Structures are given as C-alpha cells and as structure tokens.
Amino acid sequence: MRAVEITKTYLKECVIHHRLDESKNTHLEHLEDLIFNDGLPGGKQAINYLVSFYEMLKGSAKTKFNLTTKWDGAPAIFAGIDPADGKFFVGTKGVFNKDPKLNKSLADIKNNHPDKVVKGEEKSAEGLRKKLTTAFTNLQKLNFTGVVQGDMLFSKDDIQTATIRGEEYIVFKPNTIIYAVPKNSDLAKEILSANMGIVFHTEYVGGPTLSDMDARFGYDASGLGDGGSNVWYRDAIIKDYSGQVTMTEDESNILKSAIEDANRNLSQMGNLEFLKNNEFGQNLRDRIKTSVNKIIRDQGQFEKDPMAFATAFINDYKTVMKKAIESVKTDKTKVAKTKLMLDGIKFLEDNTKEITSAYVVYLDLIRAKEMIVKKLAEIKQIDTFVQNAEGDYDVTGEEGFVAVDHIGNAIKLVDRLDFSVKNFGTGRPTS
C-alpha cells in the first residue's frame, strides 16, 4: 500500500482512539503512544495523522485538520462563565475535581489553594495563588460567553530584559522555555503594557454543568475583545502555514519512506490486546509508556533495540510489583501478590514477540514524527531559547504542536529528546 493511499482507507477503519481524561483537556497523548493505547487501531490512526502531515507539507493536503502551537505555559488556566449560575470564575485543573475548585472571588483563591504538607514538609502555594489572583482580576474584563482553557505565559513581574547575541530583548520563562521579544518592537510594547499574558487553546461545550462539558480543541479567541489592554492573549491556532513549511522533494521522499516502513511493520504486528489485560496488578498500557519515559530520563534517548526494550519493560514491571509486595504486612497477602507478580511476568514473557514488534512500529512512528516536527519548527511566532549552564542563551524549538482531526481526535507532536528531557523534574505551580 502506497503511503498516500493510507488516509482514505484508514479513515474508514478508525474510530475515536484518543480520549481526553473524562472528556476534559487535562492530558494529551504523544502520536507514537497511540499504538500502546489501542494496539493495531491506534497504530492505524497514528499513520493516518502522519499521512495527513505528509500531504500538507508536500502542498497537496486532502485531509483537513487544525494545527495549533503547543505553548510552554504554566499554570493551566480555566476561565469563563459557570453554566450553573452564570458567574465568572478562574481555576486550574481542579475545576474538574469531584469537589470543584472554582474561584469566583479572591477569597475563593485563598480557600481553594492553601499551602500543603507533603511528607512532613510544608509546600507553599503562594506562587499559584498570585497567578490565579492576576488571572481573576484581569481575565474577567474579557468577553467570555463560555468556558475556555489556556496556558499562562507571564504576569507583569515575570518580564525581564536580556542581551542575546548583542540585541536587547524582553524575556519571560513560564516553565521550561524562555520566550524572547526584541525590546524595541511593537510586540514588546504590547506585552509590557499588559498585566498578564495567556494563550488559549481549548473551549468547553455542552452542559448544563461544567462537569457535563466536553473539550473542543482549536479555540478561536477573536471574540474575547481587548480587555482594556490588561491581557495580552492569543489563541494557539496556526492561521496560515501554506508555503511556509513546504517540504523539498527529497524531504517528502524520506518522510514517505518512513511512513511506509511504519505501515509495513504495523501489518506484521499483533493486535496488542494483551496490553488491555489488567489482571496482573498493573495497567500495562500505562506501564509500557512509563518504561519509555524512564529510559529517556536515564539514557537521554530512546532504546534503539526492541528486544532490549521488551526486557526493560518486564524488569520495570517486576520492580513495581516487588514494591507492592513489600508494602503489605500479612504473609497471606504477600503470597497472593507474589503469585500475581509471577503470573504477570510469565504473561509478559509469553507476549515478548508482540512487545518487540510493537516497539519496532513505535520507533518508525517517532522517526517520521521527528521529521514533521523539525519542519513545523520553521513556523515561529516568538523567538525561543533555553539557558545553558554557562548562562548563555541557546536557540530551541517551541514545545511542539497539537493536531486535531475532523472528528475531534487530538494528539501532540513533541521532540521528546529535546523538550521532554528538559521538562522532566521542572518545577511549576501546582493545583
């Protein structure tokens, strides 16, 4: 099957495989992780995305989808009108808790986000309270008619100045990436006059209560008004990428070959139904993704040997299960958990061939995705840097991109060896 033929066939076969946490945008999956989430159908869906990008970057897009920039903001801010009572609120991901933390006053912010004691040590939430106070004070001046989600980029006291390669910039660092704007530019003047900056990317639709609402990506923020210039805001939609990132013929051929490799290896892979088996004390779909992240943290790269990855995955399972055994007190429970672990190890060893074949496709998907991310990185709205150990500024790409297809599936495309490694262990305000 030629790569360019995959889209039409797979669109007929695919159903919605990416699901937001309880239909809320609290977590996005990496494109390559779709294969671990849903096995063969997930692999088909991942290839469908890749073919769509291939066509788009070749300049012959047949399948339409929204493409948004994934800004590296923090914290995540939810704001708008509570459909239950018509009142304005701001909050973090806690707005979807069983006991929702909706801040409809400054007093609510103080009550909903107190300092916490973690393992005997007090953790201050003052930073989060300050961000929410700024958001509450300023966002209510915008013309919200529903509920939206965004990533906060800065408040006024976050803005600093820096000299980068001989040029003066204003800079802000909401999380991992440093955003830099030439100091004498019109954009810098806009930012300096604002009390806060935020990028909106998701709206919530439905009702009648907040918990009944579903996320819809690709929010268009053009109707929010100017907020009296108190808020510098953008939506994340890339409005026009035609002509900006068209691939050369050689680049197109290399990407096409990578997609065809993934498609061929996918056809030789089992359906991965074994990953949906939670009989052995672990959600194996989450466990296998955790193993990938552990290898990235420990080695700074993906494991290139599929058999070595399968061994690492099984060993990680053993480690987790052994800790579970050590945590129980009674001999009867220890015996039961030990049997569970041994049965689970045998189960995984019996499925080693499927683990390795899935990982082959996983690496194929990453290879194709990285070509796409590298090309899309040529679209840049604001200069982005990271600061090295010497204090110098190194150019880096934006966090990544989010693609939303015609039926609302959404995945993220991130260079995990560049961005995710930097992001492991990064502190940020918590809910």
N, C-alpha and C positions, 0 to 999 in steps of 0.2 A: 504493500500500500504506500503510495507516494505521500509525503508529508502534507502537501497542500490539499489532499483529499480527505484528510483525517477529520477536519472540522465538521463537515456535513454529516458524516457517519456517526461521529461521537455525540453530536448534539442530539441525535435521535435516541441514543442509548443512555445518555447521562440524566440523572435526576439531581436534586439538590444534595450535594455531599458535604459542602461546608455549612456548618451550623454555628451561629453565634451562641454564646452562653445564654440560654433561656431567651433567645431572640434579641439579646442585647449586645451591643458592640463593646464587650469587655475583653475580648480576645480575638486575634486574627491568626490564622494559620499560615505558615510558610507554604508556598506552592508545592515543594517537594514532599511535605508531610502529608499531603492528601493520600499518598499511596499507603502510608501506615494507618491513616484514619479509616479508610474504606476499601483497601485492597485493590482489586482489579478495577472496579468502577472509579475509585479515586485516582488511579493511575491514568485512566482514560480522560478524566476531567482535567488533570494536570497537563496532559498532552494537548487537549483542546485549547487551553489557555496559551500554551506555547505556540501553537499553530496560528492563533489569532494575533499574537505579537509578531510572529514571522511575517504574516501578511501586512500588518500595519507598518512595520519597519521597512518592508520592501516597497511600500507605497501602493499596495493593491488590496487594502483591507476589505474583506467580505463580511466579517462578523464585527458588529459594533459593541463596544463596552466602554464604560467610563474609566478613565485613568486619573488617579489622584496622587499627589506627592505625600509621602509619609513624613510629616514634620516631627522633629525630635523634641517635642514639648513636654512639660510636666508642671503641675499635675494635670490629669484628665479632668476637664470641667464639663459638667452637665448643667444646662441653664434653660430657662423658659417659663412657660405657664403651666402650673399643675392643673391638669384637666379636672381634678376632683373639686377644686374650689376657686379656680381662676386666678390664683395668686402667683406672683413671680417667685422663683427660687433659684438657687445655685447649689451645687453639690459635687461630690466625687462619685466613684463607682458605688459608694454606699447608698446612693439613691435607690438602688435595686435590692437592698437588704430586705429581709423579712420584716424588720422594723426600719423603714426607710429613713435615711438621714437627709431630709430636705430642709435646706436653710432658707427660711423666709424672713429672717431678721438677723441682725448682728448677734443677738443673744443666742439664736439657734446655733450659730457657728461655734460659739464658745461651749455650748452644752453638748453638741453633737461630736465635737472633735477634741476631747480632753487629752492631756498627757497620759501616757500608758506606762505600766510597769511590765517589762519583758525580762523574764528570767532574773527577777530581783533588781533590775536596773531600770531607772525611770527614763523613758524616751519622750522628749519634748515634741509636741505637735504645733509649736508656735509658728514654725515656718509655713505649715499648711494653713493654719488659721489666718495668717497675714495674707496669703494668696487668695483665700476664699473671701476675705473681707474686701480686698481690692476688686475681686470679680463681682461680688454682690453689689458694691457701691456703684460700679461703672457699667456693668452689663445691663442693668435694669433700664438704662437710658436708650437701649436699642429696641427695635420694633419686633419683639418676639410675638409670634402668634401660636407657636407650638413649643416642642422640646427639642433641643439640639445638643450635640456633643462636640467639644473641641479640645485642643491641647494648648495650654497656656505657654506663651513664649517669654514674656517678661512683664515685670511691673517697673515702675519708674526708677526705683533704686537698684534695679539689676543692670541698668545701662552703664557701660564703662567705655573708655576710649583706649585705643591701642594703635601702635605703629606697626604695620605689617608690610614688610618689603618696601619700606620708605614712604608708605602712604598712610594718612590718618584715617582711622575707622572708628565708628561706634560699634560696640560688640555686646552680645548677650549670650549667656550659656544656660538654657533652661534645664539641660540634662547632660548629655554627653558631647554633643556637637556645639561648636562656637559659631554663631551667626554673625557676619560682619558686613557693615554697610559703609561705603565711603562717606566720611564725615560731612562733606560739603554738598552732598547730593540732596535732591528733593525728597527722596525716600527717607533719608536720615532725619530731615526736618519733620516729616510726618511722625516718625517713631518717637522723636524727642518731645513732641508736643502731647503725646498720649500718656495716659496713666497706666495703661497695660496693653499687651499685645496677645492675640489669640488666633489660632487657625481652626475654623470649624470644618468638620468633615462628615458628620452623620446627623440625620434627623430621625425622630421617632414618630411613628404614625399609628393610628388606631385609638383604642381606648376601651372603656370610658375612664380607666385609671392608668397611672403611669406604669404599673406592673403589667397591664394588658397591652402596652405599646410594643411595636416591633421596630428594629433598626432598619433604616434605609440609607445606604451609602451614597456618596456623591452629592452632598448637600450644597445647594446654591444659595449663598449668603447675600445676594444682591438686594434682597428686600428688607434688610435689617436697618437701613438708614445710616446716618453718620455718627450717631451717639454723641453729638456735640464735640466731636474730635477727641473725646476722652478715651476711646478704644480704637487701637489700630488692629483691624481684623482682616482676614482673608478667608476664602474657602480654599479647599485643597485641590479643586479640580484643575487639571491642566487644560486650559482652554483651547490651545492650538499647538499641536506638535507636528502637523504636516510640514514636510520639508526640512524641519529642524533636525530630525534624527533618522533620516532615511539611510538604510544600510547600503554599503557598496555591494557589488555583485559577489565579490569574494566573501564578504561577511555573511551575506544571505546564504551562500552555498554551505559555509561552515555550520551556520545555525540549522539549516535544513538537514544536514547530515547528522547533527546531534539529536534532533527530534526523531529522525528515522531510526537511529540506534535505540533510543528510548522505546519507540513503538515496537521494534522488533524484539527487544528483550522483554517488554511487557507481555507480548504474545506467548512467551516461553515460561512465564511466571505463573504460579498457582494463584488461587483467588484470595489467599491470606485470611481465610475465615478463622484460622486458629488464633489470630490476634484479638478476636472478639470474645474469646473464652476467658471469663474472669473467675473460673472455678478455683484457680490456684493462688488466690490471695492478692492478686495484683491486676490492675487494668493494664494488660500487655501493650495496648496501643499507646498509652501514656508512657509506659516503662521504656519502650523502644526509642521514643523520641527523647526521653531523659538521657538515655545512653549516648545518643548523638551529641547532645549538649555537653555531657561530661567529657567526651573525647575532645570536643572543641576547646573547652576550658583547660584540660590537662595538656593537650598537644598543640593547640593553636591551629589545628587543621582537621579536615575530615579524614577518617580512616579510609585509606585507599584500597585495602584488601577486604573484600566482602566476607571471607571466611574468618578473618581476624575480628571483624565487627560482630559477627554472629557469636563468636566466643566471648567477646566483651559484654555483649548483651546478656548472655546466660550468666556470666560471672556477676554482673550487676544485680540480676535477679536473686542470685544466691546471697549476695551481701545484704540486700534489703530484707529478705526472708529471715536470715540469721539474726538480724537486729530485732525483727518481730518476735522471734523465739526467745531472745534474751530479755525482752521486755515483760514477759509473762512470768508469773510466780509459781503456779501449780505445776506439778510434774505431769498431770493428765493433759493440761493444755499444751505443755511443751512437746509431749509426744505427738499430739494431734497436729501441731504446727510443723513439727519436723517431718511427719509423713506428708503433709501438704507440700512442703518445700521439695522433698524428694520426688514426689509425683510431678510437681511442676517442672523440675529440672529434666526429668525424663520426657515430659511432654514437649518442652522446647527443643531438646536434643533430637527428638523424633521429627521435628519440623525445621531442622537446621537448613535443609535444602531450600525450603521456601524463604527462610530468613535471608540467606545469601542471594537468592535470585531477586528478591525484593530490593535488596541493597544495591545490586547492580543497576536496577532501574533508577533507584534513588540518586545514585551518582550521575547517571545520564541526565536526569532532570535538573540537577544542580549545574552541570556543565552548560546546558542550554540556557538556564535561567541567568547564569552569570554573564553570558554574552549579552542578553537583553538588558540587564541592569546596567552594565557598562555603557551601553549605547544610550539608554534613557538618561544616564547621569549627565549627558550633554545639555539637557534641559535644566537650567538652574535659575531660580528666582532671586536668591540671595547667596553671596559667597559663604562657603562653609569651611571650617578649619577644626583641627584638634591641636592641642598644645602638647609638645613633646617634653621629655624630661629636662631638656635644656631651657625650656621656656619659650622656644621658637614655635611659630605657627606653621603647621603642615596642612596643605590642602587635603580635604577629604570630600567624599560624596555626601549627598543628603541621606537621611536614614534609609530611604527606599521608596517603594511605590505600592499602591493598592489598586488592584484591578477588580472591577465589578462587572459581571456579565449581564446579559439581557434578562435573566430571571432572578437577579439579586444575589448570586453567589459572589463572595469576595475573598480574595487571597492577597497576601503581601509578598512582595519581591524585595528581598534584602540580601546584600552581600554579607553573609553571616561571618565570614572570616575577617572582614574589615570592620563592620559595625558591631555585630553581636559580641565579638570578643572584647571590644572596648566597653560594651554595655554591661557585661557580667559584673555584678557587685557594685554597680553605680548606685549611690545613694540618691533618693528623691523623696519628696513629701509623700506620706502615706495616708490612706484613708482611715 
